[in-house]
Amino acid sequence: MRQAITGFHLDEEGHFVAQLACGHHQHVRHDPPWMNRSWVTTDSGRRSMLGHPLECVKCEENSPCDPARLSLTETQEQLGRETD
């Protein structure tokens, strides 16, 4: 089932994870030659993919939602408010 990307966060190892509209998370690695997702490596690239659908295997498996996480954008916005 295809679900829209609503945000991104970093996992414990520093890999980007897409947050999907369904509440699931999915790694989106740039790992050539196996996975070519150069858009993951820049903030503007990740922002350009917001709303883009990804296939969500967890939805197909009827898995429960992943724990909620703040997206990078939300985290940056909160840090900006704290320093104002």
HTML snippet that shows the backbone in 3Dmol.js (N, CA, C, O; Angstrom):
<script src="https://3Dmol.org/build/3Dmol-min.js"></script>
<div id="view" style="width:600px;height:400px;position:relative"></div>
<script>
const pdb = `
ATOM      1  N   MET A   1       0.857  -1.171   0.000  1.00  0.00           N
ATOM      2  CA  MET A   1       0.000   0.000   0.000  1.00  0.00           C
ATOM      3  C   MET A   1       0.905   1.236   0.000  1.00  0.00           C
ATOM      4  O   MET A   1       1.846   1.323   0.789  1.00  0.00           O
ATOM      5  N   ARG A   2       0.617   2.177  -0.877  1.00  0.00           N
ATOM      6  CA  ARG A   2       1.426   3.390  -0.984  1.00  0.00           C
ATOM      7  C   ARG A   2       0.952   4.437   0.026  1.00  0.00           C
ATOM      8  O   ARG A   2      -0.241   4.708   0.156  1.00  0.00           O
ATOM      9  N   GLN A   3       1.929   5.019   0.741  1.00  0.00           N
ATOM     10  CA  GLN A   3       1.641   6.028   1.757  1.00  0.00           C
ATOM     11  C   GLN A   3       2.564   7.227   1.553  1.00  0.00           C
ATOM     12  O   GLN A   3       3.728   7.059   1.189  1.00  0.00           O
ATOM     13  N   ALA A   4       2.052   8.428   1.785  1.00  0.00           N
ATOM     14  CA  ALA A   4       2.826   9.655   1.585  1.00  0.00           C
ATOM     15  C   ALA A   4       3.855   9.863   2.695  1.00  0.00           C
ATOM     16  O   ALA A   4       3.608   9.543   3.858  1.00  0.00           O
ATOM     17  N   ILE A   5       5.015  10.404   2.313  1.00  0.00           N
ATOM     18  CA  ILE A   5       6.038  10.785   3.279  1.00  0.00           C
ATOM     19  C   ILE A   5       5.589  12.075   3.961  1.00  0.00           C
ATOM     20  O   ILE A   5       5.244  13.050   3.294  1.00  0.00           O
ATOM     21  N   THR A   6       5.595  12.075   5.288  1.00  0.00           N
ATOM     22  CA  THR A   6       5.181  13.267   6.037  1.00  0.00           C
ATOM     23  C   THR A   6       6.348  13.931   6.772  1.00  0.00           C
ATOM     24  O   THR A   6       6.220  15.066   7.232  1.00  0.00           O
ATOM     25  N   GLY A   7       7.475  13.242   6.886  1.00  0.00           N
ATOM     26  CA  GLY A   7       8.641  13.801   7.563  1.00  0.00           C
ATOM     27  C   GLY A   7       9.773  12.795   7.569  1.00  0.00           C
ATOM     28  O   GLY A   7       9.647  11.694   7.032  1.00  0.00           O
ATOM     29  N   PHE A   8      10.881  13.183   8.181  1.00  0.00           N
ATOM     30  CA  PHE A   8      12.067  12.338   8.286  1.00  0.00           C
ATOM     31  C   PHE A   8      12.670  12.485   9.672  1.00  0.00           C
ATOM     32  O   PHE A   8      12.546  13.532  10.307  1.00  0.00           O
ATOM     33  N   HIS A   9      13.318  11.438  10.130  1.00  0.00           N
ATOM     34  CA  HIS A   9      14.145  11.516  11.332  1.00  0.00           C
ATOM     35  C   HIS A   9      15.355  10.610  11.133  1.00  0.00           C
ATOM     36  O   HIS A   9      15.399   9.810  10.199  1.00  0.00           O
ATOM     37  N   LEU A  10      16.324  10.744  12.012  1.00  0.00           N
ATOM     38  CA  LEU A  10      17.511   9.897  11.979  1.00  0.00           C
ATOM     39  C   LEU A  10      17.374   8.770  12.990  1.00  0.00           C
ATOM     40  O   LEU A  10      16.882   8.974  14.100  1.00  0.00           O
ATOM     41  N   ASP A  11      17.817   7.570  12.592  1.00  0.00           N
ATOM     42  CA  ASP A  11      17.817   6.469  13.556  1.00  0.00           C
ATOM     43  C   ASP A  11      19.083   6.542  14.412  1.00  0.00           C
ATOM     44  O   ASP A  11      19.875   7.475  14.274  1.00  0.00           O
ATOM     45  N   GLU A  12      19.268   5.577  15.277  1.00  0.00           N
ATOM     46  CA  GLU A  12      20.382   5.568  16.216  1.00  0.00           C
ATOM     47  C   GLU A  12      21.740   5.493  15.505  1.00  0.00           C
ATOM     48  O   GLU A  12      22.758   5.886  16.075  1.00  0.00           O
ATOM     49  N   GLU A  13      21.758   4.992  14.268  1.00  0.00           N
ATOM     50  CA  GLU A  13      23.004   4.842  13.516  1.00  0.00           C
ATOM     51  C   GLU A  13      23.224   5.983  12.527  1.00  0.00           C
ATOM     52  O   GLU A  13      24.191   5.963  11.766  1.00  0.00           O
ATOM     53  N   GLY A  14      22.332   6.982  12.530  1.00  0.00           N
ATOM     54  CA  GLY A  14      22.477   8.127  11.643  1.00  0.00           C
ATOM     55  C   GLY A  14      21.902   7.936  10.256  1.00  0.00           C
ATOM     56  O   GLY A  14      22.226   8.700   9.347  1.00  0.00           O
ATOM     57  N   HIS A  15      21.052   6.928  10.070  1.00  0.00           N
ATOM     58  CA  HIS A  15      20.392   6.697   8.788  1.00  0.00           C
ATOM     59  C   HIS A  15      19.042   7.407   8.773  1.00  0.00           C
ATOM     60  O   HIS A  15      18.345   7.457   9.786  1.00  0.00           O
ATOM     61  N   PHE A  16      18.683   7.952   7.617  1.00  0.00           N
ATOM     62  CA  PHE A  16      17.404   8.645   7.520  1.00  0.00           C
ATOM     63  C   PHE A  16      16.253   7.655   7.439  1.00  0.00           C
ATOM     64  O   PHE A  16      16.338   6.614   6.787  1.00  0.00           O
ATOM     65  N   VAL A  17      15.171   8.017   8.125  1.00  0.00           N
ATOM     66  CA  VAL A  17      13.958   7.210   8.172  1.00  0.00           C
ATOM     67  C   VAL A  17      12.800   8.111   7.768  1.00  0.00           C
ATOM     68  O   VAL A  17      12.621   9.194   8.325  1.00  0.00           O
ATOM     69  N   ALA A  18      12.009   7.654   6.787  1.00  0.00           N
ATOM     70  CA  ALA A  18      10.825   8.403   6.370  1.00  0.00           C
ATOM     71  C   ALA A  18       9.675   8.079   7.311  1.00  0.00           C
ATOM     72  O   ALA A  18       9.456   6.923   7.673  1.00  0.00           O
ATOM     73  N   GLN A  19       8.946   9.115   7.702  1.00  0.00           N
ATOM     74  CA  GLN A  19       7.723   8.951   8.484  1.00  0.00           C
ATOM     75  C   GLN A  19       6.572   9.028   7.491  1.00  0.00           C
ATOM     76  O   GLN A  19       6.467   9.985   6.724  1.00  0.00           O
ATOM     77  N   LEU A  20       5.715   8.022   7.509  1.00  0.00           N
ATOM     78  CA  LEU A  20       4.639   7.917   6.530  1.00  0.00           C
ATOM     79  C   LEU A  20       3.291   8.317   7.124  1.00  0.00           C
ATOM     80  O   LEU A  20       3.094   8.271   8.339  1.00  0.00           O
ATOM     81  N   ALA A  21       2.375   8.707   6.253  1.00  0.00           N
ATOM     82  CA  ALA A  21       1.053   9.175   6.679  1.00  0.00           C
ATOM     83  C   ALA A  21       0.300   8.126   7.485  1.00  0.00           C
ATOM     84  O   ALA A  21      -0.552   8.470   8.303  1.00  0.00           O
ATOM     85  N   CYS A  22       0.603   6.859   7.266  1.00  0.00           N
ATOM     86  CA  CYS A  22      -0.086   5.776   7.957  1.00  0.00           C
ATOM     87  C   CYS A  22       0.402   5.582   9.399  1.00  0.00           C
ATOM     88  O   CYS A  22      -0.218   4.854  10.175  1.00  0.00           O
ATOM     89  N   GLY A  23       1.525   6.244   9.754  1.00  0.00           N
ATOM     90  CA  GLY A  23       2.077   6.086  11.090  1.00  0.00           C
ATOM     91  C   GLY A  23       3.251   5.115  11.155  1.00  0.00           C
ATOM     92  O   GLY A  23       3.816   4.888  12.225  1.00  0.00           O
ATOM     93  N   HIS A  24       3.615   4.541  10.006  1.00  0.00           N
ATOM     94  CA  HIS A  24       4.776   3.657   9.959  1.00  0.00           C
ATOM     95  C   HIS A  24       6.016   4.446   9.558  1.00  0.00           C
ATOM     96  O   HIS A  24       5.918   5.545   9.013  1.00  0.00           O
ATOM     97  N   HIS A  25       7.188   3.869   9.836  1.00  0.00           N
ATOM     98  CA  HIS A  25       8.472   4.458   9.465  1.00  0.00           C
ATOM     99  C   HIS A  25       9.180   3.511   8.507  1.00  0.00           C
ATOM    100  O   HIS A  25       9.026   2.293   8.595  1.00  0.00           O
ATOM    101  N   GLN A  26       9.958   4.083   7.589  1.00  0.00           N
ATOM    102  CA  GLN A  26      10.686   3.267   6.620  1.00  0.00           C
ATOM    103  C   GLN A  26      12.052   3.897   6.346  1.00  0.00           C
ATOM    104  O   GLN A  26      12.136   5.092   6.061  1.00  0.00           O
ATOM    105  N   HIS A  27      13.120   3.104   6.429  1.00  0.00           N
ATOM    106  CA  HIS A  27      14.448   3.613   6.098  1.00  0.00           C
ATOM    107  C   HIS A  27      14.497   4.028   4.633  1.00  0.00           C
ATOM    108  O   HIS A  27      13.932   3.361   3.766  1.00  0.00           O
ATOM    109  N   VAL A  28      15.176   5.131   4.371  1.00  0.00           N
ATOM    110  CA  VAL A  28      15.369   5.617   3.001  1.00  0.00           C
ATOM    111  C   VAL A  28      16.857   5.925   2.833  1.00  0.00           C
ATOM    112  O   VAL A  28      17.279   7.079   2.902  1.00  0.00           O
ATOM    113  N   ARG A  29      17.632   4.884   2.614  1.00  0.00           N
ATOM    114  CA  ARG A  29      19.088   5.017   2.526  1.00  0.00           C
ATOM    115  C   ARG A  29      19.536   5.303   1.096  1.00  0.00           C
ATOM    116  O   ARG A  29      18.924   4.852   0.127  1.00  0.00           O
ATOM    117  N   HIS A  30      20.618   6.064   0.997  1.00  0.00           N
ATOM    118  CA  HIS A  30      21.327   6.237  -0.272  1.00  0.00           C
ATOM    119  C   HIS A  30      22.528   5.307  -0.187  1.00  0.00           C
ATOM    120  O   HIS A  30      23.504   5.618   0.496  1.00  0.00           O
ATOM    121  N   ASP A  31      22.468   4.177  -0.869  1.00  0.00           N
ATOM    122  CA  ASP A  31      23.489   3.138  -0.755  1.00  0.00           C
ATOM    123  C   ASP A  31      23.810   2.561  -2.129  1.00  0.00           C
ATOM    124  O   ASP A  31      23.506   1.402  -2.411  1.00  0.00           O
ATOM    125  N   PRO A  32      24.442   3.397  -3.001  1.00  0.00           N
ATOM    126  CA  PRO A  32      24.749   2.911  -4.346  1.00  0.00           C
ATOM    127  C   PRO A  32      25.713   1.722  -4.283  1.00  0.00           C
ATOM    128  O   PRO A  32      26.528   1.668  -3.363  1.00  0.00           O
ATOM    129  N   PRO A  33      25.657   0.793  -5.195  1.00  0.00           N
ATOM    130  CA  PRO A  33      24.770   0.759  -6.364  1.00  0.00           C
ATOM    131  C   PRO A  33      23.432   0.084  -6.082  1.00  0.00           C
ATOM    132  O   PRO A  33      22.586  -0.011  -6.972  1.00  0.00           O
ATOM    133  N   TRP A  34      23.232  -0.393  -4.834  1.00  0.00           N
ATOM    134  CA  TRP A  34      21.998  -1.126  -4.547  1.00  0.00           C
ATOM    135  C   TRP A  34      20.786  -0.216  -4.450  1.00  0.00           C
ATOM    136  O   TRP A  34      19.715  -0.568  -4.945  1.00  0.00           O
ATOM    137  N   MET A  35      20.926   0.934  -3.832  1.00  0.00           N
ATOM    138  CA  MET A  35      19.805   1.864  -3.678  1.00  0.00           C
ATOM    139  C   MET A  35      20.320   3.270  -3.982  1.00  0.00           C
ATOM    140  O   MET A  35      21.189   3.788  -3.281  1.00  0.00           O
ATOM    141  N   ASN A  36      19.777   3.873  -5.028  1.00  0.00           N
ATOM    142  CA  ASN A  36      20.219   5.210  -5.432  1.00  0.00           C
ATOM    143  C   ASN A  36      19.153   6.233  -5.032  1.00  0.00           C
ATOM    144  O   ASN A  36      18.191   6.474  -5.760  1.00  0.00           O
ATOM    145  N   ARG A  37      19.353   6.815  -3.871  1.00  0.00           N
ATOM    146  CA  ARG A  37      18.439   7.849  -3.365  1.00  0.00           C
ATOM    147  C   ARG A  37      19.268   9.055  -2.931  1.00  0.00           C
ATOM    148  O   ARG A  37      19.321   9.388  -1.748  1.00  0.00           O
ATOM    149  N   SER A  38      19.905   9.696  -3.885  1.00  0.00           N
ATOM    150  CA  SER A  38      20.772  10.831  -3.547  1.00  0.00           C
ATOM    151  C   SER A  38      19.990  11.969  -2.898  1.00  0.00           C
ATOM    152  O   SER A  38      20.573  12.793  -2.193  1.00  0.00           O
ATOM    153  N   TRP A  39      18.681  12.025  -3.126  1.00  0.00           N
ATOM    154  CA  TRP A  39      17.858  13.078  -2.528  1.00  0.00           C
ATOM    155  C   TRP A  39      17.867  13.009  -0.997  1.00  0.00           C
ATOM    156  O   TRP A  39      17.580  14.004  -0.331  1.00  0.00           O
ATOM    157  N   VAL A  40      18.191  11.848  -0.443  1.00  0.00           N
ATOM    158  CA  VAL A  40      18.210  11.677   1.010  1.00  0.00           C
ATOM    159  C   VAL A  40      19.343  12.481   1.646  1.00  0.00           C
ATOM    160  O   VAL A  40      19.255  12.845   2.819  1.00  0.00           O
ATOM    161  N   THR A  41      20.394  12.758   0.896  1.00  0.00           N
ATOM    162  CA  THR A  41      21.607  13.332   1.470  1.00  0.00           C
ATOM    163  C   THR A  41      21.538  14.832   1.733  1.00  0.00           C
ATOM    164  O   THR A  41      22.427  15.377   2.387  1.00  0.00           O
ATOM    165  N   THR A  42      20.493  15.517   1.233  1.00  0.00           N
ATOM    166  CA  THR A  42      20.388  16.964   1.450  1.00  0.00           C
ATOM    167  C   THR A  42      19.033  17.320   2.034  1.00  0.00           C
ATOM    168  O   THR A  42      18.042  16.626   1.812  1.00  0.00           O
ATOM    169  N   ASP A  43      19.007  18.419   2.787  1.00  0.00           N
ATOM    170  CA  ASP A  43      17.753  18.901   3.359  1.00  0.00           C
ATOM    171  C   ASP A  43      16.759  19.247   2.256  1.00  0.00           C
ATOM    172  O   ASP A  43      15.581  18.902   2.351  1.00  0.00           O
ATOM    173  N   SER A  44      17.227  19.929   1.205  1.00  0.00           N
ATOM    174  CA  SER A  44      16.316  20.305   0.118  1.00  0.00           C
ATOM    175  C   SER A  44      15.801  19.066  -0.615  1.00  0.00           C
ATOM    176  O   SER A  44      14.652  19.043  -1.056  1.00  0.00           O
ATOM    177  N   GLY A  45      16.639  18.039  -0.748  1.00  0.00           N
ATOM    178  CA  GLY A  45      16.201  16.800  -1.382  1.00  0.00           C
ATOM    179  C   GLY A  45      15.118  16.105  -0.579  1.00  0.00           C
ATOM    180  O   GLY A  45      14.125  15.639  -1.138  1.00  0.00           O
ATOM    181  N   ARG A  46      15.309  16.035   0.736  1.00  0.00           N
ATOM    182  CA  ARG A  46      14.289  15.412   1.591  1.00  0.00           C
ATOM    183  C   ARG A  46      12.995  16.223   1.562  1.00  0.00           C
ATOM    184  O   ARG A  46      11.907  15.652   1.492  1.00  0.00           O
ATOM    185  N   ARG A  47      13.108  17.541   1.616  1.00  0.00           N
ATOM    186  CA  ARG A  47      11.896  18.383   1.567  1.00  0.00           C
ATOM    187  C   ARG A  47      11.140  18.182   0.253  1.00  0.00           C
ATOM    188  O   ARG A  47       9.909  18.214   0.232  1.00  0.00           O
ATOM    189  N   SER A  48      11.878  17.975  -0.843  1.00  0.00           N
ATOM    190  CA  SER A  48      11.230  17.782  -2.152  1.00  0.00           C
ATOM    191  C   SER A  48      10.431  16.487  -2.218  1.00  0.00           C
ATOM    192  O   SER A  48       9.565  16.333  -3.079  1.00  0.00           O
ATOM    193  N   MET A  49      10.717  15.553  -1.311  1.00  0.00           N
ATOM    194  CA  MET A  49      10.038  14.266  -1.316  1.00  0.00           C
ATOM    195  C   MET A  49       8.852  14.204  -0.350  1.00  0.00           C
ATOM    196  O   MET A  49       8.145  13.198  -0.304  1.00  0.00           O
ATOM    197  N   LEU A  50       8.631  15.273   0.423  1.00  0.00           N
ATOM    198  CA  LEU A  50       7.452  15.294   1.298  1.00  0.00           C
ATOM    199  C   LEU A  50       6.202  15.162   0.442  1.00  0.00           C
ATOM    200  O   LEU A  50       6.049  15.868  -0.556  1.00  0.00           O
ATOM    201  N   GLY A  51       5.320  14.270   0.827  1.00  0.00           N
ATOM    202  CA  GLY A  51       4.107  14.006   0.060  1.00  0.00           C
ATOM    203  C   GLY A  51       4.271  12.911  -0.976  1.00  0.00           C
ATOM    204  O   GLY A  51       3.277  12.407  -1.498  1.00  0.00           O
ATOM    205  N   HIS A  52       5.507  12.529  -1.287  1.00  0.00           N
ATOM    206  CA  HIS A  52       5.776  11.475  -2.265  1.00  0.00           C
ATOM    207  C   HIS A  52       5.375  10.130  -1.657  1.00  0.00           C
ATOM    208  O   HIS A  52       5.686   9.867  -0.495  1.00  0.00           O
ATOM    209  N   PRO A  53       4.696   9.282  -2.418  1.00  0.00           N
ATOM    210  CA  PRO A  53       4.280   7.988  -1.863  1.00  0.00           C
ATOM    211  C   PRO A  53       5.401   6.947  -1.890  1.00  0.00           C
ATOM    212  O   PRO A  53       6.166   6.865  -2.851  1.00  0.00           O
ATOM    213  N   LEU A  54       5.482   6.164  -0.831  1.00  0.00           N
ATOM    214  CA  LEU A  54       6.363   4.999  -0.751  1.00  0.00           C
ATOM    215  C   LEU A  54       5.499   3.777  -0.486  1.00  0.00           C
ATOM    216  O   LEU A  54       4.438   3.873   0.131  1.00  0.00           O
ATOM    217  N   GLU A  55       5.956   2.646  -0.952  1.00  0.00           N
ATOM    218  CA  GLU A  55       5.262   1.388  -0.675  1.00  0.00           C
ATOM    219  C   GLU A  55       5.482   1.033   0.791  1.00  0.00           C
ATOM    220  O   GLU A  55       6.626   0.951   1.238  1.00  0.00           O
ATOM    221  N   CYS A  56       4.420   0.824   1.536  1.00  0.00           N
ATOM    222  CA  CYS A  56       4.518   0.504   2.961  1.00  0.00           C
ATOM    223  C   CYS A  56       4.183  -0.975   3.172  1.00  0.00           C
ATOM    224  O   CYS A  56       3.020  -1.377   3.129  1.00  0.00           O
ATOM    225  N   VAL A  57       5.222  -1.765   3.399  1.00  0.00           N
ATOM    226  CA  VAL A  57       5.054  -3.199   3.638  1.00  0.00           C
ATOM    227  C   VAL A  57       4.339  -3.431   4.967  1.00  0.00           C
ATOM    228  O   VAL A  57       3.568  -4.380   5.108  1.00  0.00           O
ATOM    229  N   LYS A  58       4.599  -2.563   5.936  1.00  0.00           N
ATOM    230  CA  LYS A  58       3.972  -2.729   7.250  1.00  0.00           C
ATOM    231  C   LYS A  58       2.455  -2.610   7.167  1.00  0.00           C
ATOM    232  O   LYS A  58       1.740  -3.285   7.907  1.00  0.00           O
ATOM    233  N   CYS A  59       1.952  -1.750   6.264  1.00  0.00           N
ATOM    234  CA  CYS A  59       0.497  -1.652   6.071  1.00  0.00           C
ATOM    235  C   CYS A  59      -0.053  -2.961   5.495  1.00  0.00           C
ATOM    236  O   CYS A  59      -1.108  -3.445   5.906  1.00  0.00           O
ATOM    237  N   GLU A  60       0.684  -3.515   4.541  1.00  0.00           N
ATOM    238  CA  GLU A  60       0.258  -4.784   3.929  1.00  0.00           C
ATOM    239  C   GLU A  60       0.187  -5.899   4.974  1.00  0.00           C
ATOM    240  O   GLU A  60      -0.633  -6.811   4.871  1.00  0.00           O
ATOM    241  N   GLU A  61       1.056  -5.809   5.978  1.00  0.00           N
ATOM    242  CA  GLU A  61       1.104  -6.818   7.038  1.00  0.00           C
ATOM    243  C   GLU A  61       0.187  -6.479   8.209  1.00  0.00           C
ATOM    244  O   GLU A  61       0.140  -7.215   9.195  1.00  0.00           O
ATOM    245  N   ASN A  62      -0.547  -5.360   8.104  1.00  0.00           N
ATOM    246  CA  ASN A  62      -1.420  -4.887   9.187  1.00  0.00           C
ATOM    247  C   ASN A  62      -0.656  -4.698  10.498  1.00  0.00           C
ATOM    248  O   ASN A  62      -1.174  -4.995  11.574  1.00  0.00           O
ATOM    249  N   SER A  63       0.568  -4.205  10.400  1.00  0.00           N
ATOM    250  CA  SER A  63       1.392  -3.952  11.587  1.00  0.00           C
ATOM    251  C   SER A  63       0.898  -2.714  12.320  1.00  0.00           C
ATOM    252  O   SER A  63       0.364  -1.796  11.698  1.00  0.00           O
ATOM    253  N   PRO A  64       1.073  -2.683  13.647  1.00  0.00           N
ATOM    254  CA  PRO A  64       0.701  -1.477  14.391  1.00  0.00           C
ATOM    255  C   PRO A  64       1.617  -0.318  14.009  1.00  0.00           C
ATOM    256  O   PRO A  64       2.707  -0.530  13.477  1.00  0.00           O
ATOM    257  N   CYS A  65       1.181   0.885  14.276  1.00  0.00           N
ATOM    258  CA  CYS A  65       1.980   2.074  13.968  1.00  0.00           C
ATOM    259  C   CYS A  65       3.277   2.060  14.772  1.00  0.00           C
ATOM    260  O   CYS A  65       3.344   1.503  15.869  1.00  0.00           O
ATOM    261  N   ASP A  66       4.298   2.683  14.202  1.00  0.00           N
ATOM    262  CA  ASP A  66       5.573   2.831  14.894  1.00  0.00           C
ATOM    263  C   ASP A  66       5.444   3.940  15.933  1.00  0.00           C
ATOM    264  O   ASP A  66       4.558   4.788  15.827  1.00  0.00           O
ATOM    265  N   PRO A  67       6.323   3.942  16.939  1.00  0.00           N
ATOM    266  CA  PRO A  67       6.270   5.006  17.948  1.00  0.00           C
ATOM    267  C   PRO A  67       6.436   6.382  17.301  1.00  0.00           C
ATOM    268  O   PRO A  67       7.233   6.554  16.379  1.00  0.00           O
ATOM    269  N   ALA A  68       5.686   7.338  17.787  1.00  0.00           N
ATOM    270  CA  ALA A  68       5.752   8.701  17.238  1.00  0.00           C
ATOM    271  C   ALA A  68       7.134   9.288  17.478  1.00  0.00           C
ATOM    272  O   ALA A  68       7.739   9.082  18.530  1.00  0.00           O
ATOM    273  N   ARG A  69       7.622  10.025  16.480  1.00  0.00           N
ATOM    274  CA  ARG A  69       8.913  10.712  16.569  1.00  0.00           C
ATOM    275  C   ARG A  69       8.742  12.091  15.980  1.00  0.00           C
ATOM    276  O   ARG A  69       7.961  12.266  15.045  1.00  0.00           O
ATOM    277  N   LEU A  70       9.448  13.070  16.499  1.00  0.00           N
ATOM    278  CA  LEU A  70       9.469  14.387  15.871  1.00  0.00           C
ATOM    279  C   LEU A  70      10.261  14.288  14.583  1.00  0.00           C
ATOM    280  O   LEU A  70      11.310  13.646  14.541  1.00  0.00           O
ATOM    281  N   SER A  71       9.763  14.920  13.532  1.00  0.00           N
ATOM    282  CA  SER A  71      10.522  14.963  12.288  1.00  0.00           C
ATOM    283  C   SER A  71      11.680  15.936  12.447  1.00  0.00           C
ATOM    284  O   SER A  71      11.701  16.731  13.387  1.00  0.00           O
ATOM    285  N   LEU A  72      12.641  15.877  11.535  1.00  0.00           N
ATOM    286  CA  LEU A  72      13.776  16.804  11.585  1.00  0.00           C
ATOM    287  C   LEU A  72      13.303  18.238  11.518  1.00  0.00           C
ATOM    288  O   LEU A  72      13.834  19.095  12.223  1.00  0.00           O
ATOM    289  N   THR A  73      12.315  18.519  10.685  1.00  0.00           N
ATOM    290  CA  THR A  73      11.793  19.882  10.549  1.00  0.00           C
ATOM    291  C   THR A  73      11.175  20.342  11.860  1.00  0.00           C
ATOM    292  O   THR A  73      11.415  21.465  12.301  1.00  0.00           O
ATOM    293  N   GLU A  74      10.381  19.480  12.482  1.00  0.00           N
ATOM    294  CA  GLU A  74       9.761  19.838  13.757  1.00  0.00           C
ATOM    295  C   GLU A  74      10.823  20.060  14.828  1.00  0.00           C
ATOM    296  O   GLU A  74      10.705  20.978  15.639  1.00  0.00           O
ATOM    297  N   THR A  75      11.859  19.225  14.834  1.00  0.00           N
ATOM    298  CA  THR A  75      12.942  19.370  15.802  1.00  0.00           C
ATOM    299  C   THR A  75      13.668  20.689  15.588  1.00  0.00           C
ATOM    300  O   THR A  75      13.947  21.407  16.548  1.00  0.00           O
ATOM    301  N   GLN A  76      13.979  21.015  14.321  1.00  0.00           N
ATOM    302  CA  GLN A  76      14.659  22.272  14.008  1.00  0.00           C
ATOM    303  C   GLN A  76      13.805  23.467  14.411  1.00  0.00           C
ATOM    304  O   GLN A  76      14.328  24.456  14.924  1.00  0.00           O
ATOM    305  N   GLU A  77      12.492  23.386  14.182  1.00  0.00           N
ATOM    306  CA  GLU A  77      11.597  24.479  14.548  1.00  0.00           C
ATOM    307  C   GLU A  77      11.578  24.657  16.061  1.00  0.00           C
ATOM    308  O   GLU A  77      11.582  25.788  16.548  1.00  0.00           O
ATOM    309  N   GLN A  78      11.556  23.557  16.811  1.00  0.00           N
ATOM    310  CA  GLN A  78      11.552  23.662  18.275  1.00  0.00           C
ATOM    311  C   GLN A  78      12.859  24.246  18.782  1.00  0.00           C
ATOM    312  O   GLN A  78      12.852  25.076  19.691  1.00  0.00           O
ATOM    313  N   LEU A  79      13.975  23.829  18.214  1.00  0.00           N
ATOM    314  CA  LEU A  79      15.268  24.373  18.628  1.00  0.00           C
ATOM    315  C   LEU A  79      15.335  25.868  18.329  1.00  0.00           C
ATOM    316  O   LEU A  79      15.889  26.628  19.122  1.00  0.00           O
ATOM    317  N   GLY A  80      14.782  26.299  17.204  1.00  0.00           N
ATOM    318  CA  GLY A  80      14.763  27.706  16.847  1.00  0.00           C
ATOM    319  C   GLY A  80      13.943  28.514  17.829  1.00  0.00           C
ATOM    320  O   GLY A  80      14.327  29.627  18.187  1.00  0.00           O
ATOM    321  N   ARG A  81      12.817  27.971  18.271  1.00  0.00           N
ATOM    322  CA  ARG A  81      11.970  28.670  19.253  1.00  0.00           C
ATOM    323  C   ARG A  81      12.683  28.775  20.593  1.00  0.00           C
ATOM    324  O   ARG A  81      12.553  29.779  21.293  1.00  0.00           O
ATOM    325  N   GLU A  82      13.443  27.731  20.953  1.00  0.00           N
ATOM    326  CA  GLU A  82      14.122  27.745  22.248  1.00  0.00           C
ATOM    327  C   GLU A  82      15.249  28.760  22.288  1.00  0.00           C
ATOM    328  O   GLU A  82      15.581  29.263  23.361  1.00  0.00           O
ATOM    329  N   THR A  83      15.851  29.075  21.132  1.00  0.00           N
ATOM    330  CA  THR A  83      16.971  30.014  21.111  1.00  0.00           C
ATOM    331  C   THR A  83      16.530  31.441  20.837  1.00  0.00           C
ATOM    332  O   THR A  83      17.352  32.356  20.891  1.00  0.00           O
ATOM    333  N   ASP A  84      15.256  31.651  20.546  1.00  0.00           N
ATOM    334  CA  ASP A  84      14.744  33.024  20.287  1.00  0.00           C
ATOM    335  C   ASP A  84      14.575  33.804  21.579  1.00  0.00           C
ATOM    336  O   ASP A  84      14.160  34.963  21.551  1.00  0.00           O
TER     337      ASP A  84
END
`;
const viewer = $3Dmol.createViewer("view");
viewer.addModel(pdb, "pdb");
viewer.setStyle({}, {cartoon: {color: "spectrum"}});
viewer.zoomTo();
viewer.render();
</script>
